[in-house]
Amino acid sequence: MRLFIWSVVVLMIAGGVSSASSAWRATLDDLILAGDAALQESLLEELLELGPAWAEVAGRIDSLRFRDIETPGIAEQRMATCIDGVERPWVVVTPSDYESDERTPLLVVLHGGVSRADIYSDPLEYVAENEFVAMAREHGWIAAVPFGQAGATWWDDVGIANIRALIRTVKREYNVDDDRVWMIGFSDGASAGFFFAMADPTDYAAIVALNGHMGVGSLDGDRASYAPNMAGTPLYATTTFHDGLYPSERMRATLDMAQRAGGDIFYKEFEGEHSFEPWGDDELPRIARFLERHPRDPFPAKIVWETARGEFGLCWWFAIDETVIGKRAPWHGDHNVALVSDRITFGFVPDWEYEGEGVFVSALSNGDYPATEMGVAEGDVIVAGNDAPVASLDDLNDFKETLARGDAFSLTVQRDEEELVLEGVLPEKENYYIFKREVPSGAVRVHYSANRVDVRQSLVRSFRVLVHPDMFNVDEPVTVAVGEKTLFDELVEPDLEFLVRNFLENRDRSLLYIAELKFELE
């Protein structure tokens, strides 16, 4: 990436630094460190008045210095205030050989069971026992671990914003290799990996999704997802044959569909249940090699993207801002798959850390589930199912294995020193699509080469092209065409304010765009 910018830095050093240069440098340094929005605006205004050249500013940002760490290799728990105003923990783990002057890969680790009512009680203990964090330590990567819960899942607004903010916080404080940021997760963490590949992939070079369901983010997050979007982010996906939630036999159809849609997915199946054992230890070295083989291409020559919402319109250097209703282009098909819903779900969240006899109900799931309809309450302890004793979650799962959709059943619960027998009926089997479809989407197939961007679009009203000097020769006109119609064929005027604002928002030194071109179609 840095051939253009580094040449600028060399020229600056060779020619000396003027007092005016010192002033804007100091202002920029303060701006980059400022956490308060009002202070940022004031410093940005001051920087723009000083008027440094955009290339000098880009060079300064690209060569940022980071603080040394007194004790690298430790796990540090932090607290983050999420957009719902709630403070939630997260943990950052640096490698033992971390050097602040070397760009270091970052692994974002997402846990499963994200719909639980409460946050993990001991995040540091969770991180200490996590095999993916151990993998990051072994390979000299930084690991960042957010913690979610009901209301802050990986696919709702709070959880998505939390993950984005976490990555940017780590990039503020540590010398992260922007082109080697990876995501890994098991179960709900894997389902999130699929979701981010389809909705918000720009930060990630590759994603590992182990025993997840690519439709969960769409169904539980109540937002559409589009399989062709996985064409741009390499995924390493696994399922197991006897997984009680997402068995290979069922998930295989979703992976096949996504691959036919163009998804860049490396898929493997293993013996086992809904667990990383016994196959996981042998697979970890292969997963690590997969990640290291897949740095991010910050400026892919081809982009395939589809969205119905502007908030998920950006994909690297191209963004769909608004869509329209109309007739789809012939190539704009709908890639989805129907599955049979035959999973046995009572509809409550257990307290995973409860140590007494039975299964403690920490919360009821949202929706029309049997637990709510039969009168199960938060705080109940389930002690039997159809008269079979339930002393643990394993016993409850064994009881589920005896049931089928449509069966009547009973749960015996202890509530306030009283034992109650509650009667319920499981819903019948039903078919469902894994991706929601309620709002029409727009789609593009975009290609750039030799200062020209060609756009094929379907139901897109407006879009943007982001310009970087490593993508385009900025001394020559840039051409943007939709079909046979040329929309733009001019020199691009670098925009210093846009460059700085975009960096402050994304903290991505590989994507220091110098301008954005906006287009609205008739």
N, C-alpha and C positions, 0 to 999 in steps of 0.2 A: 504493500500500500504506500510506503512512505518515501519513495524515490523523489517525488515532487517536493514534498514539504521539507525533507531533510536538506535538500539543496538550498532552500531558503535559509534554514538555520545556519548552515555553513557560511553563507554569504554574510549573515548578520554578525557572526563571530569574527570573520576576517575583517570586516569593516569597522569594528568597534561599536559601542553602544552609546548613543547620545542621551542627554538629560531628558529629552522628550520621550525617547524610547524607554528610559527607566521609569518615567511617570506612568505610561500606559501599561507597562509590564507589572508594576506594583498594583495598579488598579485591577488589572485582569486577575492577578493572583488573589487579591482580596475578594473579588467577585466569585471566583471558583470555590473559595472556602466559605463564603457567606451562606448561612442557613436560613436567615430571615428573608421573606419575600420582598418586603419593603426595602431592605438594605440592598438586595440584589438589583432591584429596579434603579435605585439611586446610583449604584456603582456601574451598572450597564449604561446609564445615561452619561455618566462621566467618561467612560471608555469611548463611547461613540463621539463625544465632543473632542477627545484627544486625537481621534481619527487615524489609528494605526492601519497599516495595510492588512487586508484579510489574510494574506499568506503568512505574514509575521505572526498574527494571532493564532492561526492554525498551527504553525510550528511551535509556538509557545505551549499550546494545549497538548500537542502530540508528545512533547518532551517533559511533561509534568514530573515533578519530583514528589515522592511519597515518604512518609515518616518511617523510620526504622521501628521494629518491634522489639521490645526488651526480651520477651520470652516467646519466640515463635514455637509453634507446635502445640499450643494449648487450645482448649475449647473455651470460648468466651460467650457467656449468655448475655444477651441484650434485650431491651424492651422497645417495641415500636408501637406508636399510636396509629391505629388503622383509621380508614376514612369514616368508620362508624363511631369514632371517638373512644374505642376500647383499646387498652394496652394489651399487647400479646407478645410472648417471648419469641426470640429466634436465637440461633447459635451460629457463630462463625468459628471455623477451625482453620488455622494456618498450618502449612507444612513446616516441619522442623528445620528445613534448610531454606526457608523463605528469605529472599533478599529484596529489599525495597526498590532496587534499581533494575530488577528483572521482571518482565511481564510473565505472570503466572496464570495458568488455567484455573477456572472456577467451575465447581460442580454444585448445582442446586439440587438438593435432596428433598423429595416430598414424601411424607409419611402416608400410610393408609389410615382407614377409619376416620376420615376427616369430618364426618357428620356427627361425631360424638358430641355430647353436650359440653364437656369440659376439656380444657387443654391438658396435655400430658402434665402430670404433677411434677415430674423431674426431667426437664428437657436435657440437662447435661448427662443424666444417666442414659436416656434414650440415645443420645449422640454417641456416648462411649460404647454402646453395644451395637451400633449400626454398621452393617457390613459395607455400605456404600461410602460412609465417612472413612472407614478404615482403608478402603480402596483409594480414596483421594489422598489420605496421608501417605500411603505406600508410594504413590506416583508423584508426589510433590505438588498436588493441587490444593487450592483453597476449597473448603466445603462450606456451604451456607445452607442452613436448615431452618425454614419457617415452621411455625406450628399453627394449625388451623382448627376449626371446630364448626359446629352448626352455626350458620350465620356468617361464617368466614371460611367457606369451603374453597377449594382450589378453582372452582368455576363460577362463583358468584362475584359480584362487583367488589366486595370487601377483600376476598381472598386474592383475586387477580391483581388488584392494586397493591396488596401487601407483598406479593412476590415481585412485582415490578419495582417497588420501592426498596425492597431488600437488595436486589441486584445493584441498584444505583447507589445505595449506601455503601456496599462493599467496594464498588468502583471509586467512590470518593476517597476511601481510606487506604485501599490496597492497590498495588500495581497489577491490575487484572489484564490478562490477554483478552481483549474484546472478541477476538476471533476464535477463542477456545473457551466459550461458556457453554456448558452442557447441562442438561436436566436428566434426572433419573428418579424413578419412583416405582413402588410396588403397590398393587391393588388400586386404591383411590389415587395414589400418587402416579400410577401408570395411566389411569383414565385421564388424569390431568395432563400427562405428557401428550397424549393424542389430541386433547383439546387445544393446548398451546400450539401444537404444530399446525392446527387448522385455523386458529384465531389470532395468535399473537407470536409469530415465530422469529421475529427479527433479531432478538437477543441471542438466539441459540444456534450453535453449530450443528448439534445433533441431540437426539432425545432417546432415552432408553425407557421403554414401557413394559414392565414385567407383570403379567397376570392382571391386566386391566381390561376395560370395556370402552371402546372408542366413542360410544354413544352417551356415556354417563354425563359428560359435560353439557351435552345438548339437552338431554332429558331432565336431569336434576337442576341444571343451570337455566333452563327455560330459554334457550337461545339456539338458533340454527347453527349447524356445522356442515362443512363441505369437504368431502374426501379428496377432491383434486388438489386442495391446498397443501396436502402432505407431499406434493411433488418437490417442494423446495427444501425440506428439512429431513435429512436421513434419520430413520427410526429403526431401533433395534427392539423388536417385540417378541414376547414369549407368552405361551399359555401352557397349562398342564392338563393332562387327560382327566384327572379325577377332581379338578377344582370344583368345589361346591357352589361357587358363585359364577365363575366364568370358564367353564370347561372348554377344552380345545374343540370338541365336536361342535359346540355352538358358536364359539368365537371365530372359528376358521372361515365361516361365510363372510364375516365382517372384514377380516383381513384380505380375503380374496377380492372382495368388492373394492376395497381401497387400493389394492395393487392394480386392479384393472382400470381404476380411475386415474392412475398415474402416480400414486403414492410411492415414495422412495422408502420401502419397508423391507427390512431383513427380518424374517419371521422364523421362529423355532418352536417346536413342541417337545414337552418333556413328560416323563412319568412323574406323578406327584399330585398333591392336593393344593389347596390355596395357601401355599407356603413356598418360601425360597429354598426350603430343604426338600430332598437331599441333593438336588442338582446344582444349587446356587454356587457353592464353593468352587466347583469345577468351571463354572461359567464366568465367574468374575474376571479372570485374566482375559478372556475373550471379549468381554464387555469393555474392559479398559483399552484393549487394542483397537476395538471398533471406534471408541471415542477419539483416541489419539490419531486415528487415520482420517478423521473427519473434522478438520478445522473449517470454520465458516468462510464461505466465499461472500465477502461483503457486497459485491456488485455482480450478482449472477446475470448472465447475458439474457436469460429467459425467466419470466415470471408468470406463473399461473395463479390466479387469485379470484376468489368469489366471496361475496359478503352481502348481507342485507342491512348491516348496521355500520355507520361511519366510524364508530369507535373501534371496529375491527377491520378497517379498510386499508391499513398500512401494511405493506409487505416489502421490506427492504427499501428500495428507492422509488417505489410506486405506491400510490394510494387511491383507492376508490372512495370518494367523499359522499356521493349521492347516487341513488338508483332511481329507476322509473318503472312504471308498469307498462307492459306491452308484450310483443311477441318475441320470444327468445330466438337467438341465432341458432342455426341448425346444430352447431357444435356444442351449444350450451345445454347439455343434458342434466338430468338429476340423478346423482349417484347415492343410492340409499339401499338398505336391505331390511327385510322384515324378519323378525324373530318371534318365537313363541315364548310368552311369559309364563313359565311353569315353576319358577323359583318359589320356595316356601318362605314367606316373610311375614312375621307377626306385626312389625311396625313399631318397634321401640328401640331405644339406644341403651345397651347395657353399660353398667359401670364396670369397666375392664379391670379396675384395681380393687374391687370388692373382694374381701377375703373370707366372708362368712359362707354358710351353707346356702345354696340357691343362687339365683341370678337377680341382681339388683337392677331395677328399672330406673335409669337416671333421667330419661326423657322419652316422650312419645314423638314418633316421626310425624312430619307434616303430611297430610293426605288422608284418604279413606282407607285406613289399614284395619285389620281385624282387632288389634290391641285396643284401638280407640273405640271401635264399635262394641266390643264386649265389656268395656269398662275398666281395663287396666289403667292404673294411675301411676304417676311419677312417685317413686318411693316404695312401690310394691316390691316384694321379693318373691320371685316365682320358685316354687318348691316342688311342683309336680306338673306333668302333662299327661292327660288321660290316665291319671292314677299312677303313672310311672314316675318314680322319684327323680327330681332334678336338683342335684347338689352343685352343679358347675355348668359353665357354658358348653363344655363337651357333652354333658348329659342332655342339654337342651337341643344341641345340634343332632344328637342321636335320635331324639324324639322327632325332630323335623323329618328325618329320613323315613319315618314310618307313615308320614302323611302325604297326601296328594292334593292338588288343587280341587276345590269343591267339597272337601271333607269337612264334616263337623268335628269339633275337638273341644277340649276344656283345658284351662290352666288353673292350677291352684296357687293362690298367692297369700302371703302373709302381709297384713296391713293393720298397723296399730294394734298389735297383740291379737288380732283376729285372723282366722284362716277362712278365705273365701274361695269358692269354686266358680269360675267365670266361664260361660259358654260362648263359643264363637264358630264361625264358618269361614273357611278359606275361599277366596274368590276363584271362579272358574278360570281355566286357561284362556289367554287372549293373545292375539297377534299385535305386534307393535313395530313401528319403524324406529330405527336407532337414532335417526336425526330428525329433529323437529322441522316442520315446514309450515309456517304461518304467514311469513312476510316474503314477498317476492325478492329475489336476489339479483344482483348484477355480477357479471363475470368478465374477466379480461384474459387475453393471451398476449403478453408483451415481449418484445425482443429489441435489444439495442446492439448496434455495431457501427463503428466508424462515425461517431457523432450523430447517429440517427436512431430515433426510437419509433418503432412501429407498433401500433396498438390495434388489436382486434377486440371489439367490445360487444357486450350484449346487455342491454337494459342499464347502461351506465349514463348518468346525466353529467357528472363532473368528476374530475380526477386531477391528480398532481404527479409531477415528475420531479424528483429530488436530484440535484446536480452536484457531482463531486469531481474534482480535477483529476482523479485517477480513473474515472469512467470516461470523461470527455476531454478533448483538447479544448480548453476554455478560450484559446486564442482564435478559434474558428467557430463559425455558426453551428448551433445545435438545431437539428430538425426533429420535429415531433409530428407524426402523421397518424391519422385514424383511417384505416382502409386506404382509399385513393386520395383522401383529402389531407393536405398539409395544413396543420394548425399553427406551426411555429417554425421559423427558419431564420434565426438571428443569433448574434452574439449574446451570451448570457452575462448579465451584469451581476457580479458577486455582491452579496448582501451580508455585510458584517454582522448586523443585528440578528439576522436569521441564523447565521452560523453559530453565534454565541448562545442564543436562546435554545436552539436545538441541542447543543451540547449540554447545557445546564439541565435540560429535561431528560436526556437519555444517557449522559455520561459515557458516551461511546466514542473513543478517540479514533476508531477505524472509520467511523461514519460522520466525518466533519463536512457535512454538506455546505456548499457555499451559496445555494439559492434553491428556491422551489418555483416551478412553473405550474400555474393553475389554468385549467381548461374547463369550459362548460360547453356541452354539446347541445345542439338544438333538438 
